[in-house]
């Protein structure tokens, strides 16, 4: 079996990055939806994802089976996860603010 070139390794790393990101989003939607499991702790869920990602990276590095470009894909996935976590926190704060406004309006009436 011939060794893969750098371009093929990069393409594989980015494909796995996209696949894992989509899979995480799908799992999150199932866990957090009202028709799913109704898990309401988004920050805890993001923390679990970070822990799992770090554990998998540690295992891969320990086995030395990762290519040099997969570190770049892992770093971008971590950056994307941080942005998503910030976005989720902002959405939760907006929902809390809206709920507080609704309660104030009811109290005023």
DSSP file (Angstrom, degrees, kcal/mol; ACC not computed):
  #  RESIDUE AA STRUCTURE BP1 BP2  ACC     N-H-->O    O-->H-N    N-H-->O    O-->H-N    TCO  KAPPA ALPHA  PHI   PSI    X-CA   Y-CA   Z-CA
    1    1 A X              0   0    0      0, 0.0     2,-0.1     0, 0.0     0, 0.0   0.000 360.0 360.0 360.0 127.6    0.0    0.0    0.0
    2    2 A X        -     0   0    0      1,-0.1     2,-0.1     0, 0.0     0, 0.0  -0.460 360.0-105.5 -76.6 144.4    1.5    3.3   -1.1
    3    3 A X        -     0   0    0     -2,-0.1     2,-0.2     1,-0.1    -1,-0.1  -0.377  37.7-110.0 -68.4 148.7    1.9    6.1    1.5
    4    4 A X        -     0   0    0      1,-0.1    -1,-0.1    -2,-0.1     2,-0.0  -0.528  30.7-120.5 -79.0 144.9   -0.6    9.0    1.3
    5    5 A X     >  -     0   0    0     -2,-0.2     4,-2.3     1,-0.1     5,-0.2  -0.286  28.9-101.5 -77.1 168.7    0.6   12.4    0.1
    6    6 A X  H  > S+     0   0    0      1,-0.2     4,-2.7     2,-0.2     5,-0.2   0.872 122.2  54.0 -60.0 -38.8    0.4   15.5    2.2
    7    7 A X  H  > S+     0   0    0      2,-0.2     4,-2.5     1,-0.2    -1,-0.2   0.904 109.3  47.6 -63.8 -41.4   -2.7   16.7    0.2
    8    8 A X  H  > S+     0   0    0      2,-0.2     4,-2.4     1,-0.2    -2,-0.2   0.895 112.5  49.1 -66.7 -39.7   -4.5   13.5    0.9
    9    9 A X  H  X S+     0   0    0     -4,-2.3     4,-2.6     2,-0.2    -2,-0.2   0.919 112.3  48.5 -65.7 -42.8   -3.7   13.6    4.6
   10   10 A X  H  X S+     0   0    0     -4,-2.7     4,-2.6     2,-0.2     5,-0.2   0.921 111.7  49.4 -61.9 -44.2   -4.9   17.2    4.8
   11   11 A X  H  X S+     0   0    0     -4,-2.5     4,-2.3     1,-0.2    -2,-0.2   0.905 112.2  48.4 -62.7 -41.0   -8.1   16.4    2.9
   12   12 A X  H  X S+     0   0    0     -4,-2.4     4,-2.5     2,-0.2    -2,-0.2   0.917 111.3  50.2 -64.6 -43.1   -8.7   13.4    5.3
   13   13 A X  H  X S+     0   0    0     -4,-2.6     4,-2.1     1,-0.2    -2,-0.2   0.925 113.5  44.6 -62.6 -45.0   -8.0   15.6    8.4
   14   14 A X  H  X S+     0   0    0     -4,-2.6     4,-2.6     2,-0.2    -1,-0.2   0.874 111.8  53.2 -69.0 -35.8  -10.4   18.3    7.2
   15   15 A X  H  X S+     0   0    0     -4,-2.3     4,-2.7    -5,-0.2    -2,-0.2   0.927 110.9  46.3 -63.0 -44.1  -13.1   15.8    6.2
   16   16 A X  H  X S+     0   0    0     -4,-2.5     4,-2.7     2,-0.2     5,-0.2   0.873 111.0  54.0 -65.1 -36.2  -12.9   14.2    9.7
   17   17 A X  H  X S+     0   0    0     -4,-2.1     4,-2.2    -5,-0.2    -2,-0.2   0.943 112.1  42.9 -61.2 -49.1  -13.0   17.7   11.2
   18   18 A X  H  X S+     0   0    0     -4,-2.6     4,-2.5     2,-0.2     5,-0.2   0.924 114.8  50.6 -64.5 -45.1  -16.2   18.6    9.3
   19   19 A X  H  X S+     0   0    0     -4,-2.7     4,-2.4     1,-0.2    -2,-0.2   0.919 112.4  45.9 -60.0 -45.1  -17.8   15.1   10.0
   20   20 A X  H  X S+     0   0    0     -4,-2.7     4,-2.3     2,-0.2    -1,-0.2   0.877 111.8  52.1 -69.0 -35.6  -17.1   15.3   13.7
   21   21 A X  H  X S+     0   0    0     -4,-2.2     4,-2.2    -5,-0.2    -2,-0.2   0.931 111.9  45.6 -64.0 -45.1  -18.4   18.9   13.9
   22   22 A X  H  X S+     0   0    0     -4,-2.5     4,-2.4     1,-0.2    -2,-0.2   0.902 112.2  52.0 -64.2 -40.8  -21.6   18.0   12.2
   23   23 A X  H  X S+     0   0    0     -4,-2.4     4,-2.4    -5,-0.2    -2,-0.2   0.903 108.9  50.2 -62.9 -40.9  -22.0   14.9   14.4
   24   24 A X  H  X S+     0   0    0     -4,-2.3     4,-2.7     2,-0.2    -1,-0.2   0.916 110.4  49.7 -64.1 -42.5  -21.5   17.0   17.6
   25   25 A X  H  X S+     0   0    0     -4,-2.2     4,-2.5     2,-0.2    -2,-0.2   0.917 111.5  48.9 -62.3 -42.7  -24.2   19.5   16.4
   26   26 A X  H  X S+     0   0    0     -4,-2.4     4,-2.0     2,-0.2    -2,-0.2   0.908 112.4  47.5 -64.2 -42.0  -26.6   16.6   15.7
   27   27 A X  H  X S+     0   0    0     -4,-2.4     4,-2.7     2,-0.2    -2,-0.2   0.919 111.6  51.5 -64.6 -43.1  -26.0   15.0   19.1
   28   28 A X  H  X S+     0   0    0     -4,-2.7     4,-2.8     1,-0.2     5,-0.2   0.921 108.7  50.7 -59.7 -44.6  -26.4   18.4   20.8
   29   29 A X  H  X S+     0   0    0     -4,-2.5     4,-1.7     1,-0.2    -1,-0.2   0.908 112.5  46.4 -61.2 -41.7  -29.7   19.0   19.0
   30   30 A X  H  < S+     0   0    0     -4,-2.0     7,-1.8     1,-0.2     8,-0.4   0.919 115.9  45.4 -67.0 -42.3  -31.0   15.6   20.1
   31   31 A X  H  < S+     0   0    0     -4,-2.7     8,-3.3     5,-0.2    -2,-0.2   0.880 121.5  36.1 -67.6 -38.0  -29.8   16.1   23.7
   32   32 A X  H  < S+     0   0    0     -4,-2.8    -1,-0.2     6,-0.2    -2,-0.2   0.587  90.9 103.8 -98.2 -11.2  -31.1   19.6   24.1
   33   33 A X  S ><>S-     0   0    0     -4,-1.7     5,-1.6    -5,-0.2     3,-0.5  -0.356  73.6-127.2 -73.5 153.1  -34.4   19.6   22.1
   34   34 A X  T 3 5S+     0   0    0      1,-0.2    -1,-0.1     3,-0.1    -4,-0.0   0.785 113.9  49.5 -69.4 -25.8  -37.7   19.4   23.9
   35   35 A X  T 3 5S+     0   0    0      2,-0.0    -1,-0.2     3,-0.0    -5,-0.1   0.598 115.9  48.7 -85.8 -11.1  -38.7   16.4   21.8
   36   36 A X  T < 5S-     0   0    0     -3,-0.5    -5,-0.2    -7,-0.2    -6,-0.1   0.457 128.0 -46.8 -94.4-124.1  -35.3   14.8   22.6
   37   37 A X  T   5 -     0   0    0     -7,-1.8    -6,-0.2     2,-0.1    -5,-0.2   0.595  63.7-133.1 -93.9 -13.0  -33.8   14.4   26.0
   38   38 A X      < +     0   0    0     -5,-1.6     2,-0.4    -8,-0.4    -6,-0.2   0.778  36.0 173.9  68.9  27.8  -34.4   18.0   27.2
   39   39 A X        -     0   0    0     -8,-3.3    -1,-0.2    -6,-0.2    -2,-0.1  -0.570   9.2-173.7 -69.6 124.9  -30.8   18.4   28.6
   40   40 A X        +     0   0    0     -2,-0.4     2,-0.9     1,-0.1    -1,-0.1   0.346  53.5  92.2-107.3   5.7  -30.7   22.1   29.6
   41   41 A X     >  +     0   0    0      1,-0.2     4,-2.0     2,-0.1     5,-0.1  -0.710  41.6 168.7-108.6  83.6  -27.1   22.7   30.6
   42   42 A X  H  > S+     0   0    0     -2,-0.9     4,-2.4     1,-0.2    -1,-0.2   0.866  76.5  52.5 -64.6 -39.2  -25.3   23.9   27.4
   43   43 A X  H  > S+     0   0    0      2,-0.2     4,-2.3     1,-0.2    -1,-0.2   0.907 109.9  48.8 -66.3 -40.4  -22.1   24.9   29.2
   44   44 A X  H  > S+     0   0    0      2,-0.2     4,-2.2     1,-0.2    -1,-0.2   0.905 110.5  51.8 -62.4 -41.7  -21.8   21.5   30.8
   45   45 A X  H  X S+     0   0    0     -4,-2.0     4,-2.0     2,-0.2    -2,-0.2   0.909 109.5  48.8 -63.3 -42.3  -22.4   19.8   27.5
   46   46 A X  H  X S+     0   0    0     -4,-2.4     4,-2.5     1,-0.2    -1,-0.2   0.896 109.2  53.8 -63.4 -39.6  -19.6   22.0   25.8
   47   47 A X  H  X S+     0   0    0     -4,-2.3     4,-2.4     1,-0.2    -2,-0.2   0.896 107.4  50.5 -61.2 -40.2  -17.3   21.1   28.7
   48   48 A X  H  X S+     0   0    0     -4,-2.2     4,-2.6     2,-0.2    -1,-0.2   0.895 109.6  50.9 -63.9 -39.5  -17.9   17.4   28.1
   49   49 A X  H  X S+     0   0    0     -4,-2.0     4,-2.6     2,-0.2    -2,-0.2   0.920 110.4  49.1 -64.0 -42.7  -17.2   17.9   24.4
   50   50 A X  H  X S+     0   0    0     -4,-2.5     4,-2.7     2,-0.2    -2,-0.2   0.918 111.5  49.6 -61.7 -43.2  -13.9   19.6   25.2
   51   51 A X  H  X S+     0   0    0     -4,-2.4     4,-2.5     2,-0.2    -2,-0.2   0.931 112.2  47.2 -61.8 -46.4  -13.0   16.8   27.6
   52   52 A X  H  X S+     0   0    0     -4,-2.6     4,-2.5     2,-0.2    -1,-0.2   0.908 112.8  49.5 -62.7 -41.9  -13.7   14.1   25.0
   53   53 A X  H  X S+     0   0    0     -4,-2.6     4,-2.6     2,-0.2    -2,-0.2   0.923 112.3  47.5 -63.0 -44.3  -11.8   16.0   22.3
   54   54 A X  H  X S+     0   0    0     -4,-2.7     4,-2.4     2,-0.2    -2,-0.2   0.902 112.4  49.9 -63.9 -40.5   -8.8   16.4   24.6
   55   55 A X  H  X S+     0   0    0     -4,-2.5     4,-2.3     2,-0.2    -2,-0.2   0.923 112.1  46.8 -64.3 -44.6   -8.9   12.7   25.6
   56   56 A X  H  X S+     0   0    0     -4,-2.5     4,-2.6     2,-0.2    -2,-0.2   0.916 112.1  50.9 -64.7 -42.5   -9.1   11.6   22.0
   57   57 A X  H  X S+     0   0    0     -4,-2.6     4,-2.7     1,-0.2     5,-0.2   0.912 109.8  50.8 -60.3 -41.7   -6.2   13.9   21.0
   58   58 A X  H  X S+     0   0    0     -4,-2.4     4,-2.3     1,-0.2    -2,-0.2   0.920 111.3  47.6 -61.5 -44.2   -4.1   12.6   23.9
   59   59 A X  H  X S+     0   0    0     -4,-2.3     4,-1.9     2,-0.2    -2,-0.2   0.912 113.0  48.1 -63.4 -42.7   -4.8    9.0   22.7
   60   60 A X  H  X>S+     0   0    0     -4,-2.6     5,-1.4     1,-0.2     4,-0.8   0.924 113.4  46.7 -65.7 -43.9   -3.9    9.8   19.1
   61   61 A X  H  <5S+     0   0    0     -4,-2.7     3,-0.4     1,-0.2    -1,-0.2   0.878 109.8  54.7 -65.8 -36.5   -0.7   11.6   20.1
   62   62 A X  H  <5S+     0   0    0     -4,-2.3    -1,-0.2     1,-0.2    -2,-0.2   0.888 111.2  44.2 -64.4 -38.1    0.3    8.8   22.4
   63   63 A X  H  <5S-     0   0    0     -4,-1.9    -1,-0.2    -5,-0.2    -2,-0.2   0.584 101.8-139.1 -81.3  -9.9   -0.1    6.2   19.6
   64   64 A X  T  <5 +     0   0    0     -4,-0.8    -3,-0.2    -3,-0.4    -4,-0.1   0.836  65.0 125.4  54.3  36.8    1.8    8.6   17.3
   65   65 A X      < +     0   0    0     -5,-1.4     2,-0.2     2,-0.1    -4,-0.1   0.394  40.3 101.4-103.4   3.0   -0.6    7.8   14.5
   66   66 A X  S    S-     0   0    0     -6,-0.5     2,-0.1     1,-0.1     5,-0.0  -0.604  70.3-125.2 -88.3 150.0   -1.7   11.3   13.7
   67   67 A X    >   -     0   0    0     -2,-0.2     3,-1.0   -58,-0.1     4,-0.5  -0.469  28.2-107.6 -84.0 163.0   -0.3   13.2   10.7
   68   68 A X  T >  S+     0   0    0      1,-0.3     3,-0.6     2,-0.2     4,-0.4   0.791 117.5  55.4 -64.4 -27.4    1.4   16.6   11.3
   69   69 A X  T >> S+     0   0    0      1,-0.2     4,-1.4     2,-0.2     3,-0.7   0.686  88.3  76.0 -80.8 -17.1   -1.6   18.4    9.7
   70   70 A X  H <> S+     0   0    0     -3,-1.0     4,-2.3     1,-0.2    -1,-0.2   0.768  86.3  63.6 -68.4 -22.1   -4.2   16.9   12.0
   71   71 A X  H <> S+     0   0    0     -3,-0.6     4,-2.3    -4,-0.5    -1,-0.2   0.880 101.1  51.4 -64.4 -37.4   -3.0   19.3   14.8
   72   72 A X  H <> S+     0   0    0     -3,-0.7     4,-2.1    -4,-0.4    -2,-0.2   0.911 110.5  48.0 -64.9 -42.2   -4.1   22.2   12.6
   73   73 A X  H  X S+     0   0    0     -4,-1.4     4,-2.1     1,-0.2    -2,-0.2   0.898 111.7  50.4 -65.2 -39.8   -7.6   20.6   12.2
   74   74 A X  H  X S+     0   0    0     -4,-2.3     4,-2.2     1,-0.2    -2,-0.2   0.906 109.7  50.5 -65.0 -41.1   -7.8   20.0   15.9
   75   75 A X  H  X S+     0   0    0     -4,-2.3     4,-2.2     1,-0.2    -1,-0.2   0.900 111.3  47.7 -64.4 -40.6   -6.9   23.6   16.7
   76   76 A X  H  X S+     0   0    0     -4,-2.1     4,-2.4     2,-0.2    -1,-0.2   0.873 110.5  52.2 -70.0 -34.5   -9.5   24.9   14.3
   77   77 A X  H  X S+     0   0    0     -4,-2.1     4,-2.5     2,-0.2    -2,-0.2   0.901 109.6  49.3 -66.3 -39.5  -12.2   22.6   15.7
   78   78 A X  H  X S+     0   0    0     -4,-2.2     4,-2.1     2,-0.2    -2,-0.2   0.912 111.1  49.8 -65.0 -41.7  -11.4   23.8   19.2
   79   79 A X  H  X S+     0   0    0     -4,-2.2     4,-2.0     2,-0.2    -2,-0.2   0.905 111.5  48.6 -61.9 -42.0  -11.6   27.4   18.1
   80   80 A X  H  X S+     0   0    0     -4,-2.4     4,-2.5     1,-0.2    -2,-0.2   0.906 109.6  52.3 -64.2 -41.4  -15.0   26.7   16.4
   81   81 A X  H  X S+     0   0    0     -4,-2.5     4,-2.3     1,-0.2    -1,-0.2   0.881 108.0  51.8 -62.7 -38.3  -16.2   24.9   19.6
   82   82 A X  H  X S+     0   0    0     -4,-2.1     4,-2.2     2,-0.2    -1,-0.2   0.915 110.1  48.5 -64.3 -42.3  -15.3   28.0   21.7
   83   83 A X  H  X S+     0   0    0     -4,-2.0     4,-2.3     1,-0.2    -2,-0.2   0.906 111.6  49.7 -63.7 -41.7  -17.2   30.3   19.3
   84   84 A X  H  X S+     0   0    0     -4,-2.5     4,-2.5     1,-0.2    -1,-0.2   0.892 109.7  51.3 -64.5 -38.7  -20.2   28.0   19.5
   85   85 A X  H  X S+     0   0    0     -4,-2.3     4,-2.2     2,-0.2    -2,-0.2   0.913 110.4  48.8 -65.2 -42.1  -20.1   27.9   23.2
   86   86 A X  H  X S+     0   0    0     -4,-2.2     4,-2.2     2,-0.2    -2,-0.2   0.910 111.7  50.1 -61.4 -42.2  -20.0   31.8   23.4
   87   87 A X  H  X S+     0   0    0     -4,-2.3     4,-2.3     1,-0.2    -2,-0.2   0.910 110.1  49.5 -63.7 -43.2  -22.9   31.9   21.0
   88   88 A X  H  X S+     0   0    0     -4,-2.5     4,-2.3     1,-0.2    -1,-0.2   0.893 110.3  50.8 -63.3 -39.9  -24.9   29.5   23.1
   89   89 A X  H  X S+     0   0    0     -4,-2.2     4,-2.2     2,-0.2    -1,-0.2   0.891 109.9  49.8 -65.4 -39.4  -24.2   31.5   26.2
   90   90 A X  H  X S+     0   0    0     -4,-2.2     4,-2.3     2,-0.2    -2,-0.2   0.903 110.7  49.8 -65.2 -41.1  -25.3   34.7   24.5
   91   91 A X  H  X S+     0   0    0     -4,-2.3     4,-2.2     2,-0.2    -2,-0.2   0.900 110.3  50.2 -64.4 -40.6  -28.6   33.0   23.4
   92   92 A X  H  X S+     0   0    0     -4,-2.3     4,-2.3     2,-0.2    -1,-0.2   0.904 110.3  50.1 -63.7 -40.7  -29.3   31.7   26.9
   93   93 A X  H  X S+     0   0    0     -4,-2.2     4,-2.6     2,-0.2    -2,-0.2   0.899 109.8  51.0 -64.6 -40.5  -28.7   35.2   28.3
   94   94 A X  H  X S+     0   0    0     -4,-2.3     4,-2.5     2,-0.2    -1,-0.2   0.906 109.9  49.7 -63.0 -41.4  -31.1   36.7   25.7
   95   95 A X  H  X S+     0   0    0     -4,-2.2     4,-2.5     2,-0.2    -2,-0.2   0.906 111.2  49.3 -63.9 -41.2  -33.7   34.1   26.7
   96   96 A X  H  X S+     0   0    0     -4,-2.3     4,-2.5     2,-0.2    -2,-0.2   0.917 111.2  49.6 -62.8 -42.7  -33.3   34.9   30.3
   97   97 A X  H  X S+     0   0    0     -4,-2.6     4,-2.4     2,-0.2    -2,-0.2   0.912 111.4  48.8 -62.5 -42.7  -33.6   38.6   29.6
   98   98 A X  H  X S+     0   0    0     -4,-2.5     4,-2.5     2,-0.2    -2,-0.2   0.909 111.4  49.7 -63.4 -42.1  -36.8   38.1   27.6
   99   99 A X  H  X S+     0   0    0     -4,-2.5     4,-2.2     2,-0.2    -2,-0.2   0.903 110.9  49.5 -63.5 -40.5  -38.2   35.9   30.4
  100  100 A X  H  X S+     0   0    0     -4,-2.5     4,-2.2     2,-0.2    -2,-0.2   0.896 110.6  50.4 -64.9 -39.8  -37.4   38.6   32.9
  101  101 A X  H  X S+     0   0    0     -4,-2.4     4,-2.3     2,-0.2    -2,-0.2   0.913 110.1  50.2 -63.7 -42.2  -39.0   41.3   30.7
  102  102 A X  H  X S+     0   0    0     -4,-2.5     4,-2.1     1,-0.2    -2,-0.2   0.907 110.4  49.8 -62.1 -41.9  -42.2   39.1   30.4
  103  103 A X  H  X S+     0   0    0     -4,-2.2     4,-2.2     2,-0.2    -1,-0.2   0.892 110.1  50.5 -64.4 -39.7  -42.3   38.7   34.1
  104  104 A X  H  X S+     0   0    0     -4,-2.2     4,-2.2     2,-0.2    -2,-0.2   0.903 109.2  51.1 -64.6 -40.9  -42.0   42.4   34.7
  105  105 A X  H  X S+     0   0    0     -4,-2.3     4,-1.3     1,-0.2    -2,-0.2   0.900 110.9  48.3 -63.6 -40.3  -44.8   43.2   32.2
  106  106 A X  H  < S+     0   0    0     -4,-2.1    -1,-0.2     1,-0.2    -2,-0.2   0.887 111.2  50.7 -65.4 -39.1  -47.1   40.7   34.0
  107  107 A X  H  < S+     0   0    0     -4,-2.2    -2,-0.2     1,-0.2    -1,-0.2   0.865 107.6  53.5 -67.0 -35.5  -46.2   42.2   37.3
  108  108 A X  H  <        0   0    0     -4,-2.2    -1,-0.2     1,-0.3    -2,-0.2   0.798 360.0 360.0 -68.6 -28.7  -47.0   45.7   36.0
  109  109 A X     <        0   0    0     -4,-1.3    -1,-0.3    -5,-0.2    -2,-0.2   0.471 360.0 360.0 -80.8 360.0  -50.4   44.6   34.9
